[in-house]
Amino acid sequence: MTLPITLIGIDTDPVSRTLTRYALERTRECLDVQEILFFGAEPLHIGERFVRIERFPSIDAYSEFVLKCLWPFIRTDYIMIVHWDGFATRPELWQDRFLDYDYIGAPWIWGDENRRVGNGGFCIRSKKLLLECADVRVRRHPEIEGGGGAEDVVICKLYGAHFESRGLRFAPIEVAREFALEYGDERETFGFHGPWVMPLRLDESVLLKYQSTLLAKLKNAEVKPQVLANCRARGYMRFAAALEAA
């Protein structure tokens, strides 16, 4: 059954472009969505609706775009956002109840226990939520420490109570834990977010296929030690050796 979901990729970085294409294709294999929408410099040629945008000069520019600019492009009741390091891998773990909520993403392991859902790198959002975010009173707060400029923190933590007062629903932690993994125990989930999780969810052959892209993204990243540790735990020695040498 085709679900009322627009699968969205947003990537203006030429380095990660090939992995973003893989993330969209892998997720499409897991779920029958209504359409794919890609924002970037050039089309991916995977049957997507393409919108050309300029390269984001900063992560703040990306957050502003996602928070304020998506809604006019959406023709479905829901969107699913994926990234090169966050997408679906286990189609058998999809649950229709994920669409009972206006926002669902991997739970965070920090902050208020009642505001831990969740990460926006791989998530589902309703169009109702996108329209509420367009309200001029909803804005990013980069002056607030702890991620006040990040669009997912803005939606879930800073304005979560406001959105709930407007009748929107955030998935409870126990449901979000079945949707995606970011941190915590290595449980089975529909999808994941975070490059450190990639060795836990992907075969080494996939990591090796996209090795040049992954090395470029990870060689100077703070999460490199976590990625290496998970590669070694899975016995992915070829990729671990390449990453360590990068």
PyRosetta script that sets phi, psi and omega in degrees:
from pyrosetta import init, pose_from_sequence

init()
pose = pose_from_sequence("MTLPITLIGIDTDPVSRTLTRYALERTRECLDVQEILFFGAEPLHIGERFVRIERFPSIDAYSEFVLKCLWPFIRTDYIMIVHWDGFATRPELWQDRFLDYDYIGAPWIWGDENRRVGNGGFCIRSKKLLLECADVRVRRHPEIEGGGGAEDVVICKLYGAHFESRGLRFAPIEVAREFALEYGDERETFGFHGPWVMPLRLDESVLLKYQSTLLAKLKNAEVKPQVLANCRARGYMRFAAALEAA")
pose.set_psi(1, 130.7)
pose.set_omega(1, 177.6)
pose.set_phi(2, -73.2)
pose.set_psi(2, 127.8)
pose.set_omega(2, -178.6)
pose.set_phi(3, -93.6)
pose.set_psi(3, 150.0)
pose.set_omega(3, -177.4)
pose.set_phi(4, -77.7)
pose.set_psi(4, 59.1)
pose.set_omega(4, -174.4)
pose.set_phi(5, -124.9)
pose.set_psi(5, 135.3)
pose.set_omega(5, 167.2)
pose.set_phi(6, -98.8)
pose.set_psi(6, 120.7)
pose.set_omega(6, 177.9)
pose.set_phi(7, -84.4)
pose.set_psi(7, 122.2)
pose.set_omega(7, -171.3)
pose.set_phi(8, -117.2)
pose.set_psi(8, 131.1)
pose.set_omega(8, 168.8)
pose.set_phi(9, -118.5)
pose.set_psi(9, 137.6)
pose.set_omega(9, 179.3)
pose.set_phi(10, -133.0)
pose.set_psi(10, 111.2)
pose.set_omega(10, -176.6)
pose.set_phi(11, -155.8)
pose.set_psi(11, 113.3)
pose.set_omega(11, 176.7)
pose.set_phi(12, -107.8)
pose.set_psi(12, 8.3)
pose.set_omega(12, 179.8)
pose.set_phi(13, -94.5)
pose.set_psi(13, 115.8)
pose.set_omega(13, -178.8)
pose.set_phi(14, -63.2)
pose.set_psi(14, -21.2)
pose.set_omega(14, -179.2)
pose.set_phi(15, -68.4)
pose.set_psi(15, -45.6)
pose.set_omega(15, -173.6)
pose.set_phi(16, -92.1)
pose.set_psi(16, 1.3)
pose.set_omega(16, -175.0)
pose.set_phi(17, -54.2)
pose.set_psi(17, -45.6)
pose.set_omega(17, -177.2)
pose.set_phi(18, -65.8)
pose.set_psi(18, -35.5)
pose.set_omega(18, 178.2)
pose.set_phi(19, -72.2)
pose.set_psi(19, -34.8)
pose.set_omega(19, 176.0)
pose.set_phi(20, -63.3)
pose.set_psi(20, -39.6)
pose.set_omega(20, 176.1)
pose.set_phi(21, -61.0)
pose.set_psi(21, -44.1)
pose.set_omega(21, 178.0)
pose.set_phi(22, -61.6)
pose.set_psi(22, -42.6)
pose.set_omega(22, -179.5)
pose.set_phi(23, -60.0)
pose.set_psi(23, -42.0)
pose.set_omega(23, 178.9)
pose.set_phi(24, -67.4)
pose.set_psi(24, -44.0)
pose.set_omega(24, -179.0)
pose.set_phi(25, -67.2)
pose.set_psi(25, -40.5)
pose.set_omega(25, 179.9)
pose.set_phi(26, -64.9)
pose.set_psi(26, -40.7)
pose.set_omega(26, 179.5)
pose.set_phi(27, -68.3)
pose.set_psi(27, -38.6)
pose.set_omega(27, 177.9)
pose.set_phi(28, -62.9)
pose.set_psi(28, -31.2)
pose.set_omega(28, 175.6)
pose.set_phi(29, -68.4)
pose.set_psi(29, -24.2)
pose.set_omega(29, -177.6)
pose.set_phi(30, -89.2)
pose.set_psi(30, -18.2)
pose.set_omega(30, -169.6)
pose.set_phi(31, -152.0)
pose.set_psi(31, 136.0)
pose.set_omega(31, 177.6)
pose.set_phi(32, -87.8)
pose.set_psi(32, 96.2)
pose.set_omega(32, -177.3)
pose.set_phi(33, -99.7)
pose.set_psi(33, 163.9)
pose.set_omega(33, -176.8)
pose.set_phi(34, -72.3)
pose.set_psi(34, -40.2)
pose.set_omega(34, 178.0)
pose.set_phi(35, -161.9)
pose.set_psi(35, 164.6)
pose.set_omega(35, 173.3)
pose.set_phi(36, -110.1)
pose.set_psi(36, 135.4)
pose.set_omega(36, 178.3)
pose.set_phi(37, -125.0)
pose.set_psi(37, 124.9)
pose.set_omega(37, -178.7)
pose.set_phi(38, -123.0)
pose.set_psi(38, 127.9)
pose.set_omega(38, 173.6)
pose.set_phi(39, -104.9)
pose.set_psi(39, 121.9)
pose.set_omega(39, -179.1)
pose.set_phi(40, -174.2)
pose.set_psi(40, -168.2)
pose.set_omega(40, -178.4)
pose.set_phi(41, -81.8)
pose.set_psi(41, -35.0)
pose.set_omega(41, -178.5)
pose.set_phi(42, -141.3)
pose.set_psi(42, 150.6)
pose.set_omega(42, 179.2)
pose.set_phi(43, -65.8)
pose.set_psi(43, 156.3)
pose.set_omega(43, 179.4)
pose.set_phi(44, -92.6)
pose.set_psi(44, -17.4)
pose.set_omega(44, 178.9)
pose.set_phi(45, 62.2)
pose.set_psi(45, 47.2)
pose.set_omega(45, 175.2)
pose.set_phi(46, -121.3)
pose.set_psi(46, 25.3)
pose.set_omega(46, -179.4)
pose.set_phi(47, 83.5)
pose.set_psi(47, 17.9)
pose.set_omega(47, -176.9)
pose.set_phi(48, -85.2)
pose.set_psi(48, 159.7)
pose.set_omega(48, 163.9)
pose.set_phi(49, -84.6)
pose.set_psi(49, 126.9)
pose.set_omega(49, -170.9)
pose.set_phi(50, -111.3)
pose.set_psi(50, 134.7)
pose.set_omega(50, 174.1)
pose.set_phi(51, -125.4)
pose.set_psi(51, 118.9)
pose.set_omega(51, -178.6)
pose.set_phi(52, -79.2)
pose.set_psi(52, 130.2)
pose.set_omega(52, 175.8)
pose.set_phi(53, -134.4)
pose.set_psi(53, 158.8)
pose.set_omega(53, 177.3)
pose.set_phi(54, -75.9)
pose.set_psi(54, 159.5)
pose.set_omega(54, 179.3)
pose.set_phi(55, -65.7)
pose.set_psi(55, 135.4)
pose.set_omega(55, 178.3)
pose.set_phi(56, -68.5)
pose.set_psi(56, 129.0)
pose.set_omega(56, 178.8)
pose.set_phi(57, -76.7)
pose.set_psi(57, -14.6)
pose.set_omega(57, -176.5)
pose.set_phi(58, -161.1)
pose.set_psi(58, 166.3)
pose.set_omega(58, 175.5)
pose.set_phi(59, -66.8)
pose.set_psi(59, -28.7)
pose.set_omega(59, 176.2)
pose.set_phi(60, -64.3)
pose.set_psi(60, -39.1)
pose.set_omega(60, 178.5)
pose.set_phi(61, -64.7)
pose.set_psi(61, -39.5)
pose.set_omega(61, 176.0)
pose.set_phi(62, -61.0)
pose.set_psi(62, -47.4)
pose.set_omega(62, -177.8)
pose.set_phi(63, -61.8)
pose.set_psi(63, -39.9)
pose.set_omega(63, 178.7)
pose.set_phi(64, -63.6)
pose.set_psi(64, -40.5)
pose.set_omega(64, 179.2)
pose.set_phi(65, -62.9)
pose.set_psi(65, -48.1)
pose.set_omega(65, -177.8)
pose.set_phi(66, -66.5)
pose.set_psi(66, -39.1)
pose.set_omega(66, -177.3)
pose.set_phi(67, -69.4)
pose.set_psi(67, -39.2)
pose.set_omega(67, -168.0)
pose.set_phi(68, -114.5)
pose.set_psi(68, -18.8)
pose.set_omega(68, -166.3)
pose.set_phi(69, -113.5)
pose.set_psi(69, -3.9)
pose.set_omega(69, -175.5)
pose.set_phi(70, -77.1)
pose.set_psi(70, -37.9)
pose.set_omega(70, -165.8)
pose.set_phi(71, -55.4)
pose.set_psi(71, -36.4)
pose.set_omega(71, -177.4)
pose.set_phi(72, -66.6)
pose.set_psi(72, -17.4)
pose.set_omega(72, -175.7)
pose.set_phi(73, -93.1)
pose.set_psi(73, -5.1)
pose.set_omega(73, -169.4)
pose.set_phi(74, -97.3)
pose.set_psi(74, 128.5)
pose.set_omega(74, -178.8)
pose.set_phi(75, -110.4)
pose.set_psi(75, 0.6)
pose.set_omega(75, -175.4)
pose.set_phi(76, -117.7)
pose.set_psi(76, 170.6)
pose.set_omega(76, -179.2)
pose.set_phi(77, -73.9)
pose.set_psi(77, -23.0)
pose.set_omega(77, -176.1)
pose.set_phi(78, -138.8)
pose.set_psi(78, 158.2)
pose.set_omega(78, 168.7)
pose.set_phi(79, -124.5)
pose.set_psi(79, 152.5)
pose.set_omega(79, 171.1)
pose.set_phi(80, -124.8)
pose.set_psi(80, 116.6)
pose.set_omega(80, -179.5)
pose.set_phi(81, -93.1)
pose.set_psi(81, 130.5)
pose.set_omega(81, 174.4)
pose.set_phi(82, -125.2)
pose.set_psi(82, 159.5)
pose.set_omega(82, 175.5)
pose.set_phi(83, -136.3)
pose.set_psi(83, 174.1)
pose.set_omega(83, -179.6)
pose.set_phi(84, -59.5)
pose.set_psi(84, -26.6)
pose.set_omega(84, -178.1)
pose.set_phi(85, -114.4)
pose.set_psi(85, 23.4)
pose.set_omega(85, 178.8)
pose.set_phi(86, -162.3)
pose.set_psi(86, 114.1)
pose.set_omega(86, -176.8)
pose.set_phi(87, -166.1)
pose.set_psi(87, -179.8)
pose.set_omega(87, -178.3)
pose.set_phi(88, -87.2)
pose.set_psi(88, 144.3)
pose.set_omega(88, 178.4)
pose.set_phi(89, -135.5)
pose.set_psi(89, -15.3)
pose.set_omega(89, -173.4)
pose.set_phi(90, -125.0)
pose.set_psi(90, 85.9)
pose.set_omega(90, -176.1)
pose.set_phi(91, -59.6)
pose.set_psi(91, -30.6)
pose.set_omega(91, -177.7)
pose.set_phi(92, -69.4)
pose.set_psi(92, -11.8)
pose.set_omega(92, -179.4)
pose.set_phi(93, -100.0)
pose.set_psi(93, 5.9)
pose.set_omega(93, 173.4)
pose.set_phi(94, -65.3)
pose.set_psi(94, 141.1)
pose.set_omega(94, 175.8)
pose.set_phi(95, -130.8)
pose.set_psi(95, 131.2)
pose.set_omega(95, 179.1)
pose.set_phi(96, -60.5)
pose.set_psi(96, -24.8)
pose.set_omega(96, -179.0)
pose.set_phi(97, -68.1)
pose.set_psi(97, -12.7)
pose.set_omega(97, 173.6)
pose.set_phi(98, -59.4)
pose.set_psi(98, -25.5)
pose.set_omega(98, 179.9)
pose.set_phi(99, -89.3)
pose.set_psi(99, 6.9)
pose.set_omega(99, 174.9)
pose.set_phi(100, -77.7)
pose.set_psi(100, -7.7)
pose.set_omega(100, -172.5)
pose.set_phi(101, -121.8)
pose.set_psi(101, 158.3)
pose.set_omega(101, 178.0)
pose.set_phi(102, -86.7)
pose.set_psi(102, -13.7)
pose.set_omega(102, 176.6)
pose.set_phi(103, -153.4)
pose.set_psi(103, 131.5)
pose.set_omega(103, 172.1)
pose.set_phi(104, -146.8)
pose.set_psi(104, 132.2)
pose.set_omega(104, 177.0)
pose.set_phi(105, -156.4)
pose.set_psi(105, 169.2)
pose.set_omega(105, -178.3)
pose.set_phi(106, -56.9)
pose.set_psi(106, 133.9)
pose.set_omega(106, 179.3)
pose.set_phi(107, -63.1)
pose.set_psi(107, 141.9)
pose.set_omega(107, 169.6)
pose.set_phi(108, -79.6)
pose.set_psi(108, 160.8)
pose.set_omega(108, 178.1)
pose.set_phi(109, -105.8)
pose.set_psi(109, 9.8)
pose.set_omega(109, -177.1)
pose.set_phi(110, -129.1)
pose.set_psi(110, 157.9)
pose.set_omega(110, 173.2)
pose.set_phi(111, 90.6)
pose.set_psi(111, -172.1)
pose.set_omega(111, -178.4)
pose.set_phi(112, -54.4)
pose.set_psi(112, 128.3)
pose.set_omega(112, -179.3)
pose.set_phi(113, -55.8)
pose.set_psi(113, -29.7)
pose.set_omega(113, -178.4)
pose.set_phi(114, -87.1)
pose.set_psi(114, -2.0)
pose.set_omega(114, -178.0)
pose.set_phi(115, -131.9)
pose.set_psi(115, 48.4)
pose.set_omega(115, -176.6)
pose.set_phi(116, -105.2)
pose.set_psi(116, 3.2)
pose.set_omega(116, 176.4)
pose.set_phi(117, -116.5)
pose.set_psi(117, 123.6)
pose.set_omega(117, -19.9)
pose.set_phi(118, -168.4)
pose.set_psi(118, -167.9)
pose.set_omega(118, -175.4)
pose.set_phi(119, -62.6)
pose.set_psi(119, 140.9)
pose.set_omega(119, -177.0)
pose.set_phi(120, -98.9)
pose.set_psi(120, -3.0)
pose.set_omega(120, -178.4)
pose.set_phi(121, -66.9)
pose.set_psi(121, -34.4)
pose.set_omega(121, 170.2)
pose.set_phi(122, -134.8)
pose.set_psi(122, 109.8)
pose.set_omega(122, -171.4)
pose.set_phi(123, -157.6)
pose.set_psi(123, 168.0)
pose.set_omega(123, 169.9)
pose.set_phi(124, -118.4)
pose.set_psi(124, 136.1)
pose.set_omega(124, 175.9)
pose.set_phi(125, -134.3)
pose.set_psi(125, 145.9)
pose.set_omega(125, 176.3)
pose.set_phi(126, -84.2)
pose.set_psi(126, 155.6)
pose.set_omega(126, 175.1)
pose.set_phi(127, -64.6)
pose.set_psi(127, -30.2)
pose.set_omega(127, 176.0)
pose.set_phi(128, -57.1)
pose.set_psi(128, -41.9)
pose.set_omega(128, 178.6)
pose.set_phi(129, -66.1)
pose.set_psi(129, -42.5)
pose.set_omega(129, 179.3)
pose.set_phi(130, -58.4)
pose.set_psi(130, -41.1)
pose.set_omega(130, 179.6)
pose.set_phi(131, -67.8)
pose.set_psi(131, -36.9)
pose.set_omega(131, 176.6)
pose.set_phi(132, -65.8)
pose.set_psi(132, -35.6)
pose.set_omega(132, 178.8)
pose.set_phi(133, -67.0)
pose.set_psi(133, -23.3)
pose.set_omega(133, 179.6)
pose.set_phi(134, -71.7)
pose.set_psi(134, -14.0)
pose.set_omega(134, 177.4)
pose.set_phi(135, -57.9)
pose.set_psi(135, 132.1)
pose.set_omega(135, -177.1)
pose.set_phi(136, -63.5)
pose.set_psi(136, -19.6)
pose.set_omega(136, 179.7)
pose.set_phi(137, -77.2)
pose.set_psi(137, -14.8)
pose.set_omega(137, 177.5)
pose.set_phi(138, -95.0)
pose.set_psi(138, 120.8)
pose.set_omega(138, -177.7)
pose.set_phi(139, -148.9)
pose.set_psi(139, 164.5)
pose.set_omega(139, 174.6)
pose.set_phi(140, -75.5)
pose.set_psi(140, 153.5)
pose.set_omega(140, 179.5)
pose.set_phi(141, -129.8)
pose.set_psi(141, 73.8)
pose.set_omega(141, -178.3)
pose.set_phi(142, -62.4)
pose.set_psi(142, -15.9)
pose.set_omega(142, 178.5)
pose.set_phi(143, -74.6)
pose.set_psi(143, -13.6)
pose.set_omega(143, 179.7)
pose.set_phi(144, -90.0)
pose.set_psi(144, 123.3)
pose.set_omega(144, 179.2)
pose.set_phi(145, -67.9)
pose.set_psi(145, 153.2)
pose.set_omega(145, 178.4)
pose.set_phi(146, 90.3)
pose.set_psi(146, 22.3)
pose.set_omega(146, 173.6)
pose.set_phi(147, 101.1)
pose.set_psi(147, 21.1)
pose.set_omega(147, -177.7)
pose.set_phi(148, -62.4)
pose.set_psi(148, -15.3)
pose.set_omega(148, 177.2)
pose.set_phi(149, -93.9)
pose.set_psi(149, -10.6)
pose.set_omega(149, -177.2)
pose.set_phi(150, -81.0)
pose.set_psi(150, 131.5)
pose.set_omega(150, -172.5)
pose.set_phi(151, -61.2)
pose.set_psi(151, -36.1)
pose.set_omega(151, -179.6)
pose.set_phi(152, -70.9)
pose.set_psi(152, -36.3)
pose.set_omega(152, 175.9)
pose.set_phi(153, -66.4)
pose.set_psi(153, -40.9)
pose.set_omega(153, 177.6)
pose.set_phi(154, -57.4)
pose.set_psi(154, -48.9)
pose.set_omega(154, -176.6)
pose.set_phi(155, -67.0)
pose.set_psi(155, -47.8)
pose.set_omega(155, -168.9)
pose.set_phi(156, -87.7)
pose.set_psi(156, -38.0)
pose.set_omega(156, -175.0)
pose.set_phi(157, -99.5)
pose.set_psi(157, -50.4)
pose.set_omega(157, -174.5)
pose.set_phi(158, -75.2)
pose.set_psi(158, -37.3)
pose.set_omega(158, -176.8)
pose.set_phi(159, -118.0)
pose.set_psi(159, 11.7)
pose.set_omega(159, -179.0)
pose.set_phi(160, -57.2)
pose.set_psi(160, -46.8)
pose.set_omega(160, -179.6)
pose.set_phi(161, -64.2)
pose.set_psi(161, -38.3)
pose.set_omega(161, 177.8)
pose.set_phi(162, -61.6)
pose.set_psi(162, -47.0)
pose.set_omega(162, -179.3)
pose.set_phi(163, -64.6)
pose.set_psi(163, -38.1)
pose.set_omega(163, 177.4)
pose.set_phi(164, -63.8)
pose.set_psi(164, -36.3)
pose.set_omega(164, 177.3)
pose.set_phi(165, -66.3)
pose.set_psi(165, -19.0)
pose.set_omega(165, 177.6)
pose.set_phi(166, -92.7)
pose.set_psi(166, 4.8)
pose.set_omega(166, 175.6)
pose.set_phi(167, 93.9)
pose.set_psi(167, 6.7)
pose.set_omega(167, 179.0)
pose.set_phi(168, -85.9)
pose.set_psi(168, 154.1)
pose.set_omega(168, -174.4)
pose.set_phi(169, -123.2)
pose.set_psi(169, 131.4)
pose.set_omega(169, 172.3)
pose.set_phi(170, -100.5)
pose.set_psi(170, 138.0)
pose.set_omega(170, -179.5)
pose.set_phi(171, -61.7)
pose.set_psi(171, 139.8)
pose.set_omega(171, 173.8)
pose.set_phi(172, -68.1)
pose.set_psi(172, 159.7)
pose.set_omega(172, -175.9)
pose.set_phi(173, -56.7)
pose.set_psi(173, -41.1)
pose.set_omega(173, -175.2)
pose.set_phi(174, -64.9)
pose.set_psi(174, -30.0)
pose.set_omega(174, 176.1)
pose.set_phi(175, -80.2)
pose.set_psi(175, -42.7)
pose.set_omega(175, 179.4)
pose.set_phi(176, -61.3)
pose.set_psi(176, -31.9)
pose.set_omega(176, 178.3)
pose.set_phi(177, -65.9)
pose.set_psi(177, -22.6)
pose.set_omega(177, 177.2)
pose.set_phi(178, -89.5)
pose.set_psi(178, -18.3)
pose.set_omega(178, 179.5)
pose.set_phi(179, -79.5)
pose.set_psi(179, -48.8)
pose.set_omega(179, -174.7)
pose.set_phi(180, -154.3)
pose.set_psi(180, 152.4)
pose.set_omega(180, 176.9)
pose.set_phi(181, -111.1)
pose.set_psi(181, 132.6)
pose.set_omega(181, 168.8)
pose.set_phi(182, -123.8)
pose.set_psi(182, -57.4)
pose.set_omega(182, 176.2)
pose.set_phi(183, -126.2)
pose.set_psi(183, 168.8)
pose.set_omega(183, 176.0)
pose.set_phi(184, 101.1)
pose.set_psi(184, -161.3)
pose.set_omega(184, -175.5)
pose.set_phi(185, -66.5)
pose.set_psi(185, 152.0)
pose.set_omega(185, -177.8)
pose.set_phi(186, -80.3)
pose.set_psi(186, 75.1)
pose.set_omega(186, -179.6)
pose.set_phi(187, -92.7)
pose.set_psi(187, 164.3)
pose.set_omega(187, 177.3)
pose.set_phi(188, -82.2)
pose.set_psi(188, 129.8)
pose.set_omega(188, -177.9)
pose.set_phi(189, -140.3)
pose.set_psi(189, 163.3)
pose.set_omega(189, 177.8)
pose.set_phi(190, -63.1)
pose.set_psi(190, -39.6)
pose.set_omega(190, -179.3)
pose.set_phi(191, -147.2)
pose.set_psi(191, -167.9)
pose.set_omega(191, -176.9)
pose.set_phi(192, -153.5)
pose.set_psi(192, 168.2)
pose.set_omega(192, 169.0)
pose.set_phi(193, -144.5)
pose.set_psi(193, 136.6)
pose.set_omega(193, 176.4)
pose.set_phi(194, 118.9)
pose.set_psi(194, 129.1)
pose.set_omega(194, -179.7)
pose.set_phi(195, -61.6)
pose.set_psi(195, -27.0)
pose.set_omega(195, 178.3)
pose.set_phi(196, -68.8)
pose.set_psi(196, -20.0)
pose.set_omega(196, 178.6)
pose.set_phi(197, -85.9)
pose.set_psi(197, -18.1)
pose.set_omega(197, -174.9)
pose.set_phi(198, -55.6)
pose.set_psi(198, -42.6)
pose.set_omega(198, 177.3)
pose.set_phi(199, -64.7)
pose.set_psi(199, -21.7)
pose.set_omega(199, 179.6)
pose.set_phi(200, -83.9)
pose.set_psi(200, -15.6)
pose.set_omega(200, -174.3)
pose.set_phi(201, -119.2)
pose.set_psi(201, -17.2)
pose.set_omega(201, -175.4)
pose.set_phi(202, -119.7)
pose.set_psi(202, 147.7)
pose.set_omega(202, 173.7)
pose.set_phi(203, -67.1)
pose.set_psi(203, 152.1)
pose.set_omega(203, 179.1)
pose.set_phi(204, -61.0)
pose.set_psi(204, -30.0)
pose.set_omega(204, 179.1)
pose.set_phi(205, -59.1)
pose.set_psi(205, -34.5)
pose.set_omega(205, 177.6)
pose.set_phi(206, -70.0)
pose.set_psi(206, -43.8)
pose.set_omega(206, 178.3)
pose.set_phi(207, -61.2)
pose.set_psi(207, -39.1)
pose.set_omega(207, 179.8)
pose.set_phi(208, -70.8)
pose.set_psi(208, -36.3)
pose.set_omega(208, 178.8)
pose.set_phi(209, -61.4)
pose.set_psi(209, -38.0)
pose.set_omega(209, -178.7)
pose.set_phi(210, -106.6)
pose.set_psi(210, 27.5)
pose.set_omega(210, -173.5)
pose.set_phi(211, -57.9)
pose.set_psi(211, -46.0)
pose.set_omega(211, -176.3)
pose.set_phi(212, -61.5)
pose.set_psi(212, -41.1)
pose.set_omega(212, 178.2)
pose.set_phi(213, -66.2)
pose.set_psi(213, -46.0)
pose.set_omega(213, -178.5)
pose.set_phi(214, -64.7)
pose.set_psi(214, -40.2)
pose.set_omega(214, 178.9)
pose.set_phi(215, -64.2)
pose.set_psi(215, -40.1)
pose.set_omega(215, 178.8)
pose.set_phi(216, -63.4)
pose.set_psi(216, -36.9)
pose.set_omega(216, -179.0)
pose.set_phi(217, -78.6)
pose.set_psi(217, -29.0)
pose.set_omega(217, -168.7)
pose.set_phi(218, -108.4)
pose.set_psi(218, -15.0)
pose.set_omega(218, -170.5)
pose.set_phi(219, -60.1)
pose.set_psi(219, -31.4)
pose.set_omega(219, 179.1)
pose.set_phi(220, -114.4)
pose.set_psi(220, 14.4)
pose.set_omega(220, -175.7)
pose.set_phi(221, -81.8)
pose.set_psi(221, 148.1)
pose.set_omega(221, 177.8)
pose.set_phi(222, -62.9)
pose.set_psi(222, -27.4)
pose.set_omega(222, -176.3)
pose.set_phi(223, -85.8)
pose.set_psi(223, 0.9)
pose.set_omega(223, -178.2)
pose.set_phi(224, -52.9)
pose.set_psi(224, -45.6)
pose.set_omega(224, 178.7)
pose.set_phi(225, -59.6)
pose.set_psi(225, -37.0)
pose.set_omega(225, 178.3)
pose.set_phi(226, -66.6)
pose.set_psi(226, -40.8)
pose.set_omega(226, 178.5)
pose.set_phi(227, -62.6)
pose.set_psi(227, -45.3)
pose.set_omega(227, 179.3)
pose.set_phi(228, -60.9)
pose.set_psi(228, -44.4)
pose.set_omega(228, -178.9)
pose.set_phi(229, -61.2)
pose.set_psi(229, -42.6)
pose.set_omega(229, -179.6)
pose.set_phi(230, -71.9)
pose.set_psi(230, -32.6)
pose.set_omega(230, 174.6)
pose.set_phi(231, -62.8)
pose.set_psi(231, -45.6)
pose.set_omega(231, -179.1)
pose.set_phi(232, -67.0)
pose.set_psi(232, -37.0)
pose.set_omega(232, 178.3)
pose.set_phi(233, -63.1)
pose.set_psi(233, -31.2)
pose.set_omega(233, 179.5)
pose.set_phi(234, -90.9)
pose.set_psi(234, -4.5)
pose.set_omega(234, -178.5)
pose.set_phi(235, 79.6)
pose.set_psi(235, 22.3)
pose.set_omega(235, 179.9)
pose.set_phi(236, -87.0)
pose.set_psi(236, 67.8)
pose.set_omega(236, -170.5)
pose.set_phi(237, -73.7)
pose.set_psi(237, -31.8)
pose.set_omega(237, 179.6)
pose.set_phi(238, -65.5)
pose.set_psi(238, -47.1)
pose.set_omega(238, -179.9)
pose.set_phi(239, -69.9)
pose.set_psi(239, -38.8)
pose.set_omega(239, 178.8)
pose.set_phi(240, -59.9)
pose.set_psi(240, -42.5)
pose.set_omega(240, 179.7)
pose.set_phi(241, -63.5)
pose.set_psi(241, -41.4)
pose.set_omega(241, 179.8)
pose.set_phi(242, -66.0)
pose.set_psi(242, -41.4)
pose.set_omega(242, -179.5)
pose.set_phi(243, -68.6)
pose.set_psi(243, -40.2)
pose.set_omega(243, 179.9)
pose.set_phi(244, -63.7)
pose.set_psi(244, -34.7)
pose.set_omega(244, -178.3)
pose.set_phi(245, -81.1)
pose.set_psi(245, -13.6)
pose.set_omega(245, -174.8)
pose.set_phi(246, -68.7)
pose.dump_pdb("model.pdb")
